[in-house]
Amino acid sequence: MKKFFLFLISFIALFTVTQILSGLLLTNLYTPNLSASWSSTTQLPQTAYFGNTTFMPTLILAVFSVVVAYFMPHLFKRFSKR
């Protein structure tokens, strides 16, 4: 049960940190272009289609967090023996 809680806490922490870091990275790399945004409004469709989103980046971050969180108890066990 202790390993489960350690895994759960590690997963939640790593997933949260990776989401925050990816958000900061995307925010820092975004460069707004006001003239291009106003000229592109004429090409926008009149209706909005919901459901064309992808969940692949979130899935990749979740799998990465699970893999790292799985090995965290092993690292803690190794360092606690010393």
PyMOL Python script that loads the backbone (N, CA, C, O; Angstrom):
from pymol import cmd

cmd.read_pdbstr("""\
ATOM      1  N   MET A   1       0.821  -1.184   0.000  1.00  0.00           N
ATOM      2  CA  MET A   1       0.000   0.000   0.000  1.00  0.00           C
ATOM      3  C   MET A   1       0.876   1.263   0.000  1.00  0.00           C
ATOM      4  O   MET A   1       0.525   2.283  -0.593  1.00  0.00           O
ATOM      5  N   LYS A   2       2.013   1.165   0.676  1.00  0.00           N
ATOM      6  CA  LYS A   2       2.924   2.306   0.733  1.00  0.00           C
ATOM      7  C   LYS A   2       3.483   2.603  -0.657  1.00  0.00           C
ATOM      8  O   LYS A   2       3.633   3.766  -1.030  1.00  0.00           O
ATOM      9  N   LYS A   3       3.794   1.551  -1.426  1.00  0.00           N
ATOM     10  CA  LYS A   3       4.303   1.746  -2.777  1.00  0.00           C
ATOM     11  C   LYS A   3       3.251   2.384  -3.670  1.00  0.00           C
ATOM     12  O   LYS A   3       3.573   3.204  -4.530  1.00  0.00           O
ATOM     13  N   PHE A   4       1.997   2.008  -3.467  1.00  0.00           N
ATOM     14  CA  PHE A   4       0.922   2.576  -4.267  1.00  0.00           C
ATOM     15  C   PHE A   4       0.799   4.076  -4.031  1.00  0.00           C
ATOM     16  O   PHE A   4       0.682   4.848  -4.983  1.00  0.00           O
ATOM     17  N   PHE A   5       0.825   4.491  -2.766  1.00  0.00           N
ATOM     18  CA  PHE A   5       0.717   5.915  -2.463  1.00  0.00           C
ATOM     19  C   PHE A   5       1.931   6.692  -2.966  1.00  0.00           C
ATOM     20  O   PHE A   5       1.798   7.821  -3.437  1.00  0.00           O
ATOM     21  N   LEU A   6       3.096   6.094  -2.866  1.00  0.00           N
ATOM     22  CA  LEU A   6       4.296   6.741  -3.387  1.00  0.00           C
ATOM     23  C   LEU A   6       4.205   6.893  -4.903  1.00  0.00           C
ATOM     24  O   LEU A   6       4.572   7.930  -5.456  1.00  0.00           O
ATOM     25  N   PHE A   7       3.711   5.844  -5.570  1.00  0.00           N
ATOM     26  CA  PHE A   7       3.518   5.914  -7.012  1.00  0.00           C
ATOM     27  C   PHE A   7       2.489   6.977  -7.371  1.00  0.00           C
ATOM     28  O   PHE A   7       2.699   7.758  -8.299  1.00  0.00           O
ATOM     29  N   LEU A   8       1.388   7.009  -6.646  1.00  0.00           N
ATOM     30  CA  LEU A   8       0.320   7.964  -6.932  1.00  0.00           C
ATOM     31  C   LEU A   8       0.787   9.402  -6.733  1.00  0.00           C
ATOM     32  O   LEU A   8       0.521  10.264  -7.571  1.00  0.00           O
ATOM     33  N   ILE A   9       1.470   9.659  -5.647  1.00  0.00           N
ATOM     34  CA  ILE A   9       1.972  11.008  -5.381  1.00  0.00           C
ATOM     35  C   ILE A   9       3.029  11.396  -6.415  1.00  0.00           C
ATOM     36  O   ILE A   9       3.044  12.533  -6.887  1.00  0.00           O
ATOM     37  N   SER A  10       3.909  10.464  -6.769  1.00  0.00           N
ATOM     38  CA  SER A  10       4.926  10.747  -7.778  1.00  0.00           C
ATOM     39  C   SER A  10       4.292  11.043  -9.131  1.00  0.00           C
ATOM     40  O   SER A  10       4.710  11.963  -9.834  1.00  0.00           O
ATOM     41  N   PHE A  11       3.285  10.261  -9.488  1.00  0.00           N
ATOM     42  CA  PHE A  11       2.619  10.470 -10.769  1.00  0.00           C
ATOM     43  C   PHE A  11       1.931  11.829 -10.825  1.00  0.00           C
ATOM     44  O   PHE A  11       2.083  12.567 -11.798  1.00  0.00           O
ATOM     45  N   ILE A  12       1.184  12.155  -9.791  1.00  0.00           N
ATOM     46  CA  ILE A  12       0.466  13.433  -9.775  1.00  0.00           C
ATOM     47  C   ILE A  12       1.451  14.596  -9.817  1.00  0.00           C
ATOM     48  O   ILE A  12       1.233  15.573 -10.534  1.00  0.00           O
ATOM     49  N   ALA A  13       2.528  14.492  -9.056  1.00  0.00           N
ATOM     50  CA  ALA A  13       3.519  15.578  -9.034  1.00  0.00           C
ATOM     51  C   ALA A  13       4.209  15.721 -10.385  1.00  0.00           C
ATOM     52  O   ALA A  13       4.343  16.834 -10.894  1.00  0.00           O
ATOM     53  N   LEU A  14       4.646  14.618 -10.968  1.00  0.00           N
ATOM     54  CA  LEU A  14       5.345  14.694 -12.250  1.00  0.00           C
ATOM     55  C   LEU A  14       4.421  15.160 -13.371  1.00  0.00           C
ATOM     56  O   LEU A  14       4.836  15.944 -14.224  1.00  0.00           O
ATOM     57  N   PHE A  15       3.190  14.694 -13.379  1.00  0.00           N
ATOM     58  CA  PHE A  15       2.253  15.104 -14.419  1.00  0.00           C
ATOM     59  C   PHE A  15       1.949  16.593 -14.305  1.00  0.00           C
ATOM     60  O   PHE A  15       1.872  17.296 -15.313  1.00  0.00           O
ATOM     61  N   THR A  16       1.778  17.070 -13.075  1.00  0.00           N
ATOM     62  CA  THR A  16       1.511  18.491 -12.872  1.00  0.00           C
ATOM     63  C   THR A  16       2.703  19.340 -13.301  1.00  0.00           C
ATOM     64  O   THR A  16       2.538  20.366 -13.961  1.00  0.00           O
ATOM     65  N   VAL A  17       3.888  18.914 -12.928  1.00  0.00           N
ATOM     66  CA  VAL A  17       5.095  19.672 -13.286  1.00  0.00           C
ATOM     67  C   VAL A  17       5.288  19.695 -14.797  1.00  0.00           C
ATOM     68  O   VAL A  17       5.613  20.741 -15.358  1.00  0.00           O
ATOM     69  N   THR A  18       5.094  18.559 -15.466  1.00  0.00           N
ATOM     70  CA  THR A  18       5.270  18.545 -16.920  1.00  0.00           C
ATOM     71  C   THR A  18       4.210  19.394 -17.619  1.00  0.00           C
ATOM     72  O   THR A  18       4.508  20.036 -18.627  1.00  0.00           O
ATOM     73  N   GLN A  19       2.991  19.411 -17.109  1.00  0.00           N
ATOM     74  CA  GLN A  19       1.955  20.260 -17.701  1.00  0.00           C
ATOM     75  C   GLN A  19       2.294  21.738 -17.523  1.00  0.00           C
ATOM     76  O   GLN A  19       2.120  22.535 -18.445  1.00  0.00           O
ATOM     77  N   ILE A  20       2.772  22.095 -16.347  1.00  0.00           N
ATOM     78  CA  ILE A  20       3.134  23.494 -16.092  1.00  0.00           C
ATOM     79  C   ILE A  20       4.323  23.904 -16.948  1.00  0.00           C
ATOM     80  O   ILE A  20       4.332  24.997 -17.514  1.00  0.00           O
ATOM     81  N   LEU A  21       5.329  23.037 -17.048  1.00  0.00           N
ATOM     82  CA  LEU A  21       6.506  23.372 -17.860  1.00  0.00           C
ATOM     83  C   LEU A  21       6.166  23.470 -19.339  1.00  0.00           C
ATOM     84  O   LEU A  21       6.683  24.346 -20.033  1.00  0.00           O
ATOM     85  N   SER A  22       5.310  22.589 -19.829  1.00  0.00           N
ATOM     86  CA  SER A  22       4.936  22.687 -21.241  1.00  0.00           C
ATOM     87  C   SER A  22       4.103  23.938 -21.492  1.00  0.00           C
ATOM     88  O   SER A  22       4.229  24.552 -22.552  1.00  0.00           O
ATOM     89  N   GLY A  23       3.259  24.327 -20.548  1.00  0.00           N
ATOM     90  CA  GLY A  23       2.503  25.566 -20.685  1.00  0.00           C
ATOM     91  C   GLY A  23       3.406  26.781 -20.671  1.00  0.00           C
ATOM     92  O   GLY A  23       3.208  27.712 -21.452  1.00  0.00           O
ATOM     93  N   LEU A  24       4.399  26.781 -19.790  1.00  0.00           N
ATOM     94  CA  LEU A  24       5.359  27.896 -19.759  1.00  0.00           C
ATOM     95  C   LEU A  24       6.167  27.966 -21.049  1.00  0.00           C
ATOM     96  O   LEU A  24       6.428  29.053 -21.565  1.00  0.00           O
ATOM     97  N   LEU A  25       6.561  26.811 -21.566  1.00  0.00           N
ATOM     98  CA  LEU A  25       7.321  26.778 -22.803  1.00  0.00           C
ATOM     99  C   LEU A  25       6.491  27.316 -23.965  1.00  0.00           C
ATOM    100  O   LEU A  25       6.978  28.127 -24.752  1.00  0.00           O
ATOM    101  N   LEU A  26       5.238  26.870 -24.076  1.00  0.00           N
ATOM    102  CA  LEU A  26       4.383  27.359 -25.150  1.00  0.00           C
ATOM    103  C   LEU A  26       4.097  28.851 -25.008  1.00  0.00           C
ATOM    104  O   LEU A  26       4.027  29.568 -26.007  1.00  0.00           O
ATOM    105  N   THR A  27       3.933  29.317 -23.785  1.00  0.00           N
ATOM    106  CA  THR A  27       3.683  30.734 -23.564  1.00  0.00           C
ATOM    107  C   THR A  27       4.897  31.568 -23.940  1.00  0.00           C
ATOM    108  O   THR A  27       4.752  32.639 -24.529  1.00  0.00           O
ATOM    109  N   ASN A  28       6.083  31.096 -23.610  1.00  0.00           N
ATOM    110  CA  ASN A  28       7.295  31.849 -23.926  1.00  0.00           C
ATOM    111  C   ASN A  28       7.617  31.851 -25.417  1.00  0.00           C
ATOM    112  O   ASN A  28       8.196  32.813 -25.922  1.00  0.00           O
ATOM    113  N   LEU A  29       7.252  30.794 -26.119  1.00  0.00           N
ATOM    114  CA  LEU A  29       7.567  30.709 -27.542  1.00  0.00           C
ATOM    115  C   LEU A  29       6.526  31.381 -28.423  1.00  0.00           C
ATOM    116  O   LEU A  29       6.758  31.544 -29.621  1.00  0.00           O
ATOM    117  N   TYR A  30       5.400  31.772 -27.872  1.00  0.00           N
ATOM    118  CA  TYR A  30       4.335  32.400 -28.659  1.00  0.00           C
ATOM    119  C   TYR A  30       4.704  33.841 -28.980  1.00  0.00           C
ATOM    120  O   TYR A  30       5.040  34.622 -28.091  1.00  0.00           O
ATOM    121  N   THR A  31       4.638  34.176 -30.244  1.00  0.00           N
ATOM    122  CA  THR A  31       4.868  35.561 -30.655  1.00  0.00           C
ATOM    123  C   THR A  31       3.628  36.045 -31.391  1.00  0.00           C
ATOM    124  O   THR A  31       3.338  35.577 -32.492  1.00  0.00           O
ATOM    125  N   PRO A  32       2.897  36.974 -30.795  1.00  0.00           N
ATOM    126  CA  PRO A  32       1.685  37.463 -31.441  1.00  0.00           C
ATOM    127  C   PRO A  32       2.010  38.359 -32.631  1.00  0.00           C
ATOM    128  O   PRO A  32       2.971  39.128 -32.611  1.00  0.00           O
ATOM    129  N   ASN A  33       1.199  38.242 -33.645  1.00  0.00           N
ATOM    130  CA  ASN A  33       1.342  39.074 -34.834  1.00  0.00           C
ATOM    131  C   ASN A  33      -0.021  39.696 -35.092  1.00  0.00           C
ATOM    132  O   ASN A  33      -0.909  39.048 -35.647  1.00  0.00           O
ATOM    133  N   LEU A  34      -0.184  40.922 -34.700  1.00  0.00           N
ATOM    134  CA  LEU A  34      -1.484  41.571 -34.747  1.00  0.00           C
ATOM    135  C   LEU A  34      -2.011  41.733 -36.164  1.00  0.00           C
ATOM    136  O   LEU A  34      -3.203  41.533 -36.398  1.00  0.00           O
ATOM    137  N   SER A  35      -1.165  42.085 -37.103  1.00  0.00           N
ATOM    138  CA  SER A  35      -1.641  42.289 -38.477  1.00  0.00           C
ATOM    139  C   SER A  35      -2.087  40.972 -39.100  1.00  0.00           C
ATOM    140  O   SER A  35      -3.075  40.937 -39.833  1.00  0.00           O
ATOM    141  N   ALA A  36      -1.378  39.907 -38.819  1.00  0.00           N
ATOM    142  CA  ALA A  36      -1.765  38.606 -39.376  1.00  0.00           C
ATOM    143  C   ALA A  36      -3.054  38.088 -38.751  1.00  0.00           C
ATOM    144  O   ALA A  36      -3.849  37.429 -39.421  1.00  0.00           O
ATOM    145  N   SER A  37      -3.262  38.380 -37.485  1.00  0.00           N
ATOM    146  CA  SER A  37      -4.481  37.898 -36.835  1.00  0.00           C
ATOM    147  C   SER A  37      -5.713  38.627 -37.345  1.00  0.00           C
ATOM    148  O   SER A  37      -6.765  38.007 -37.498  1.00  0.00           O
ATOM    149  N   TRP A  38      -5.616  39.926 -37.614  1.00  0.00           N
ATOM    150  CA  TRP A  38      -6.761  40.662 -38.146  1.00  0.00           C
ATOM    151  C   TRP A  38      -7.049  40.280 -39.585  1.00  0.00           C
ATOM    152  O   TRP A  38      -8.214  40.236 -39.983  1.00  0.00           O
ATOM    153  N   SER A  39      -6.026  40.003 -40.375  1.00  0.00           N
ATOM    154  CA  SER A  39      -6.267  39.630 -41.767  1.00  0.00           C
ATOM    155  C   SER A  39      -6.809  38.212 -41.894  1.00  0.00           C
ATOM    156  O   SER A  39      -7.458  37.887 -42.888  1.00  0.00           O
ATOM    157  N   SER A  40      -6.552  37.372 -40.911  1.00  0.00           N
ATOM    158  CA  SER A  40      -7.033  35.994 -40.991  1.00  0.00           C
ATOM    159  C   SER A  40      -8.472  35.843 -40.517  1.00  0.00           C
ATOM    160  O   SER A  40      -9.039  34.760 -40.660  1.00  0.00           O
ATOM    161  N   THR A  41      -9.086  36.879 -39.959  1.00  0.00           N
ATOM    162  CA  THR A  41     -10.463  36.759 -39.477  1.00  0.00           C
ATOM    163  C   THR A  41     -11.459  36.626 -40.619  1.00  0.00           C
ATOM    164  O   THR A  41     -12.562  36.118 -40.415  1.00  0.00           O
ATOM    165  N   THR A  42     -11.101  37.061 -41.787  1.00  0.00           N
ATOM    166  CA  THR A  42     -12.019  36.916 -42.926  1.00  0.00           C
ATOM    167  C   THR A  42     -12.082  35.480 -43.411  1.00  0.00           C
ATOM    168  O   THR A  42     -13.037  35.096 -44.086  1.00  0.00           O
ATOM    169  N   GLN A  43     -11.088  34.688 -43.079  1.00  0.00           N
ATOM    170  CA  GLN A  43     -11.046  33.299 -43.532  1.00  0.00           C
ATOM    171  C   GLN A  43     -11.638  32.331 -42.517  1.00  0.00           C
ATOM    172  O   GLN A  43     -11.703  31.131 -42.781  1.00  0.00           O
ATOM    173  N   LEU A  44     -12.069  32.826 -41.365  1.00  0.00           N
ATOM    174  CA  LEU A  44     -12.623  31.947 -40.345  1.00  0.00           C
ATOM    175  C   LEU A  44     -14.005  31.452 -40.750  1.00  0.00           C
ATOM    176  O   LEU A  44     -14.784  32.208 -41.330  1.00  0.00           O
ATOM    177  N   PRO A  45     -14.318  30.196 -40.454  1.00  0.00           N
ATOM    178  CA  PRO A  45     -15.662  29.708 -40.765  1.00  0.00           C
ATOM    179  C   PRO A  45     -16.692  30.298 -39.800  1.00  0.00           C
ATOM    180  O   PRO A  45     -16.351  30.708 -38.691  1.00  0.00           O
ATOM    181  N   GLN A  46     -17.933  30.336 -40.226  1.00  0.00           N
ATOM    182  CA  GLN A  46     -18.999  30.906 -39.407  1.00  0.00           C
ATOM    183  C   GLN A  46     -19.459  29.955 -38.314  1.00  0.00           C
ATOM    184  O   GLN A  46     -20.029  30.395 -37.315  1.00  0.00           O
ATOM    185  N   THR A  47     -19.221  28.662 -38.484  1.00  0.00           N
ATOM    186  CA  THR A  47     -19.632  27.681 -37.477  1.00  0.00           C
ATOM    187  C   THR A  47     -18.398  27.093 -36.814  1.00  0.00           C
ATOM    188  O   THR A  47     -17.337  26.981 -37.428  1.00  0.00           O
ATOM    189  N   ALA A  48     -18.555  26.723 -35.563  1.00  0.00           N
ATOM    190  CA  ALA A  48     -17.448  26.128 -34.806  1.00  0.00           C
ATOM    191  C   ALA A  48     -17.670  24.628 -34.707  1.00  0.00           C
ATOM    192  O   ALA A  48     -18.764  24.177 -34.369  1.00  0.00           O
ATOM    193  N   TYR A  49     -16.652  23.871 -34.994  1.00  0.00           N
ATOM    194  CA  TYR A  49     -16.729  22.415 -34.916  1.00  0.00           C
ATOM    195  C   TYR A  49     -15.953  21.959 -33.688  1.00  0.00           C
ATOM    196  O   TYR A  49     -14.756  22.217 -33.566  1.00  0.00           O
ATOM    197  N   PHE A  50     -16.628  21.300 -32.808  1.00  0.00           N
ATOM    198  CA  PHE A  50     -15.986  20.783 -31.604  1.00  0.00           C
ATOM    199  C   PHE A  50     -15.762  19.290 -31.783  1.00  0.00           C
ATOM    200  O   PHE A  50     -16.626  18.591 -32.312  1.00  0.00           O
ATOM    201  N   GLY A  51     -14.643  18.811 -31.361  1.00  0.00           N
ATOM    202  CA  GLY A  51     -14.359  17.389 -31.468  1.00  0.00           C
ATOM    203  C   GLY A  51     -13.165  17.087 -32.339  1.00  0.00           C
ATOM    204  O   GLY A  51     -12.788  15.922 -32.466  1.00  0.00           O
ATOM    205  N   ASN A  52     -12.559  18.081 -32.939  1.00  0.00           N
ATOM    206  CA  ASN A  52     -11.375  17.873 -33.757  1.00  0.00           C
ATOM    207  C   ASN A  52     -10.101  18.107 -32.955  1.00  0.00           C
ATOM    208  O   ASN A  52      -9.067  18.474 -33.513  1.00  0.00           O
ATOM    209  N   THR A  53     -10.179  17.896 -31.662  1.00  0.00           N
ATOM    210  CA  THR A  53      -9.002  18.109 -30.822  1.00  0.00           C
ATOM    211  C   THR A  53      -8.223  16.806 -30.702  1.00  0.00           C
ATOM    212  O   THR A  53      -8.772  15.723 -30.903  1.00  0.00           O
ATOM    213  N   THR A  54      -6.975  16.918 -30.384  1.00  0.00           N
ATOM    214  CA  THR A  54      -6.135  15.741 -30.193  1.00  0.00           C
ATOM    215  C   THR A  54      -5.693  15.668 -28.739  1.00  0.00           C
ATOM    216  O   THR A  54      -5.432  16.685 -28.097  1.00  0.00           O
ATOM    217  N   PHE A  55      -5.616  14.463 -28.247  1.00  0.00           N
ATOM    218  CA  PHE A  55      -5.186  14.251 -26.868  1.00  0.00           C
ATOM    219  C   PHE A  55      -3.807  13.605 -26.809  1.00  0.00           C
ATOM    220  O   PHE A  55      -3.370  13.176 -25.741  1.00  0.00           O
ATOM    221  N   MET A  56      -3.123  13.531 -27.936  1.00  0.00           N
ATOM    222  CA  MET A  56      -1.843  12.838 -27.987  1.00  0.00           C
ATOM    223  C   MET A  56      -0.763  13.487 -27.119  1.00  0.00           C
ATOM    224  O   MET A  56      -0.067  12.750 -26.420  1.00  0.00           O
ATOM    225  N   PRO A  57      -0.571  14.813 -27.110  1.00  0.00           N
ATOM    226  CA  PRO A  57       0.458  15.377 -26.222  1.00  0.00           C
ATOM    227  C   PRO A  57       0.182  15.092 -24.752  1.00  0.00           C
ATOM    228  O   PRO A  57       1.108  14.811 -23.991  1.00  0.00           O
ATOM    229  N   THR A  58      -1.075  15.161 -24.347  1.00  0.00           N
ATOM    230  CA  THR A  58      -1.412  14.850 -22.961  1.00  0.00           C
ATOM    231  C   THR A  58      -1.161  13.383 -22.664  1.00  0.00           C
ATOM    232  O   THR A  58      -0.692  13.042 -21.578  1.00  0.00           O
ATOM    233  N   LEU A  59      -1.467  12.509 -23.616  1.00  0.00           N
ATOM    234  CA  LEU A  59      -1.229  11.080 -23.429  1.00  0.00           C
ATOM    235  C   LEU A  59       0.264  10.784 -23.324  1.00  0.00           C
ATOM    236  O   LEU A  59       0.673   9.959 -22.507  1.00  0.00           O
ATOM    237  N   ILE A  60       1.071  11.438 -24.132  1.00  0.00           N
ATOM    238  CA  ILE A  60       2.521  11.230 -24.072  1.00  0.00           C
ATOM    239  C   ILE A  60       3.072  11.698 -22.730  1.00  0.00           C
ATOM    240  O   ILE A  60       3.903  11.015 -22.131  1.00  0.00           O
ATOM    241  N   LEU A  61       2.618  12.857 -22.250  1.00  0.00           N
ATOM    242  CA  LEU A  61       3.065  13.338 -20.941  1.00  0.00           C
ATOM    243  C   LEU A  61       2.606  12.416 -19.823  1.00  0.00           C
ATOM    244  O   LEU A  61       3.339  12.204 -18.857  1.00  0.00           O
ATOM    245  N   ALA A  62       1.401  11.864 -19.941  1.00  0.00           N
ATOM    246  CA  ALA A  62       0.899  10.957 -18.913  1.00  0.00           C
ATOM    247  C   ALA A  62       1.711   9.661 -18.889  1.00  0.00           C
ATOM    248  O   ALA A  62       2.038   9.162 -17.812  1.00  0.00           O
ATOM    249  N   VAL A  63       2.038   9.117 -20.050  1.00  0.00           N
ATOM    250  CA  VAL A  63       2.842   7.886 -20.104  1.00  0.00           C
ATOM    251  C   VAL A  63       4.237   8.149 -19.552  1.00  0.00           C
ATOM    252  O   VAL A  63       4.773   7.323 -18.814  1.00  0.00           O
ATOM    253  N   PHE A  64       4.831   9.283 -19.898  1.00  0.00           N
ATOM    254  CA  PHE A  64       6.139   9.639 -19.353  1.00  0.00           C
ATOM    255  C   PHE A  64       6.083   9.749 -17.834  1.00  0.00           C
ATOM    256  O   PHE A  64       6.979   9.269 -17.140  1.00  0.00           O
ATOM    257  N   SER A  65       5.031  10.382 -17.316  1.00  0.00           N
ATOM    258  CA  SER A  65       4.893  10.532 -15.870  1.00  0.00           C
ATOM    259  C   SER A  65       4.691   9.187 -15.185  1.00  0.00           C
ATOM    260  O   SER A  65       5.210   8.965 -14.091  1.00  0.00           O
ATOM    261  N   VAL A  66       3.945   8.292 -15.814  1.00  0.00           N
ATOM    262  CA  VAL A  66       3.725   6.959 -15.232  1.00  0.00           C
ATOM    263  C   VAL A  66       5.033   6.178 -15.182  1.00  0.00           C
ATOM    264  O   VAL A  66       5.331   5.530 -14.179  1.00  0.00           O
ATOM    265  N   VAL A  67       5.809   6.236 -16.248  1.00  0.00           N
ATOM    266  CA  VAL A  67       7.079   5.497 -16.277  1.00  0.00           C
ATOM    267  C   VAL A  67       8.029   6.027 -15.209  1.00  0.00           C
ATOM    268  O   VAL A  67       8.649   5.247 -14.486  1.00  0.00           O
ATOM    269  N   VAL A  68       8.145   7.342 -15.108  1.00  0.00           N
ATOM    270  CA  VAL A  68       9.043   7.914 -14.101  1.00  0.00           C
ATOM    271  C   VAL A  68       8.511   7.634 -12.694  1.00  0.00           C
ATOM    272  O   VAL A  68       9.289   7.323 -11.792  1.00  0.00           O
ATOM    273  N   ALA A  69       7.200   7.740 -12.499  1.00  0.00           N
ATOM    274  CA  ALA A  69       6.625   7.477 -11.179  1.00  0.00           C
ATOM    275  C   ALA A  69       6.754   6.012 -10.795  1.00  0.00           C
ATOM    276  O   ALA A  69       6.836   5.698  -9.607  1.00  0.00           O
ATOM    277  N   TYR A  70       6.775   5.108 -11.765  1.00  0.00           N
ATOM    278  CA  TYR A  70       6.954   3.687 -11.466  1.00  0.00           C
ATOM    279  C   TYR A  70       8.344   3.414 -10.903  1.00  0.00           C
ATOM    280  O   TYR A  70       8.501   2.576 -10.015  1.00  0.00           O
ATOM    281  N   PHE A  71       9.341   4.110 -11.410  1.00  0.00           N
ATOM    282  CA  PHE A  71      10.699   3.865 -10.953  1.00  0.00           C
ATOM    283  C   PHE A  71      11.087   4.688  -9.727  1.00  0.00           C
ATOM    284  O   PHE A  71      12.152   4.455  -9.155  1.00  0.00           O
ATOM    285  N   MET A  72      10.262   5.640  -9.310  1.00  0.00           N
ATOM    286  CA  MET A  72      10.568   6.454  -8.132  1.00  0.00           C
ATOM    287  C   MET A  72      10.682   5.622  -6.850  1.00  0.00           C
ATOM    288  O   MET A  72      11.628   5.841  -6.094  1.00  0.00           O
ATOM    289  N   PRO A  73       9.766   4.672  -6.558  1.00  0.00           N
ATOM    290  CA  PRO A  73       9.936   3.873  -5.330  1.00  0.00           C
ATOM    291  C   PRO A  73      11.243   3.080  -5.316  1.00  0.00           C
ATOM    292  O   PRO A  73      11.849   2.893  -4.261  1.00  0.00           O
ATOM    293  N   HIS A  74      11.675   2.614  -6.493  1.00  0.00           N
ATOM    294  CA  HIS A  74      12.939   1.877  -6.557  1.00  0.00           C
ATOM    295  C   HIS A  74      14.126   2.784  -6.226  1.00  0.00           C
ATOM    296  O   HIS A  74      15.070   2.364  -5.556  1.00  0.00           O
ATOM    297  N   LEU A  75      14.070   4.022  -6.697  1.00  0.00           N
ATOM    298  CA  LEU A  75      15.146   4.964  -6.379  1.00  0.00           C
ATOM    299  C   LEU A  75      15.139   5.333  -4.900  1.00  0.00           C
ATOM    300  O   LEU A  75      16.195   5.428  -4.274  1.00  0.00           O
ATOM    301  N   PHE A  76      13.937   5.541  -4.337  1.00  0.00           N
ATOM    302  CA  PHE A  76      13.860   5.860  -2.912  1.00  0.00           C
ATOM    303  C   PHE A  76      14.350   4.691  -2.062  1.00  0.00           C
ATOM    304  O   PHE A  76      15.006   4.897  -1.040  1.00  0.00           O
ATOM    305  N   LYS A  77      14.038   3.478  -2.476  1.00  0.00           N
ATOM    306  CA  LYS A  77      14.479   2.308  -1.727  1.00  0.00           C
ATOM    307  C   LYS A  77      15.998   2.181  -1.797  1.00  0.00           C
ATOM    308  O   LYS A  77      16.637   1.841  -0.801  1.00  0.00           O
ATOM    309  N   ARG A  78      16.578   2.452  -2.960  1.00  0.00           N
ATOM    310  CA  ARG A  78      18.016   2.342  -3.129  1.00  0.00           C
ATOM    311  C   ARG A  78      18.750   3.384  -2.278  1.00  0.00           C
ATOM    312  O   ARG A  78      19.759   3.068  -1.648  1.00  0.00           O
ATOM    313  N   PHE A  79      18.249   4.622  -2.257  1.00  0.00           N
ATOM    314  CA  PHE A  79      18.910   5.678  -1.499  1.00  0.00           C
ATOM    315  C   PHE A  79      18.624   5.591  -0.001  1.00  0.00           C
ATOM    316  O   PHE A  79      19.403   6.115   0.795  1.00  0.00           O
ATOM    317  N   SER A  80      17.546   4.954   0.399  1.00  0.00           N
ATOM    318  CA  SER A  80      17.248   4.848   1.819  1.00  0.00           C
ATOM    319  C   SER A  80      18.103   3.770   2.496  1.00  0.00           C
ATOM    320  O   SER A  80      18.292   3.804   3.712  1.00  0.00           O
ATOM    321  N   LYS A  81      18.613   2.824   1.725  1.00  0.00           N
ATOM    322  CA  LYS A  81      19.472   1.776   2.291  1.00  0.00           C
ATOM    323  C   LYS A  81      20.862   2.311   2.628  1.00  0.00           C
ATOM    324  O   LYS A  81      21.570   1.712   3.437  1.00  0.00           O
ATOM    325  N   ARG A  82      21.253   3.401   2.033  1.00  0.00           N
ATOM    326  CA  ARG A  82      22.598   3.933   2.267  1.00  0.00           C
ATOM    327  C   ARG A  82      22.684   4.688   3.543  1.00  0.00           C
ATOM    328  O   ARG A  82      23.750   5.200   3.887  1.00  0.00           O
TER     329      ARG A  82
END
""", "prot")
cmd.dss("prot")
cmd.show_as("cartoon", "prot")
cmd.util.cbc("prot")
cmd.orient("prot")
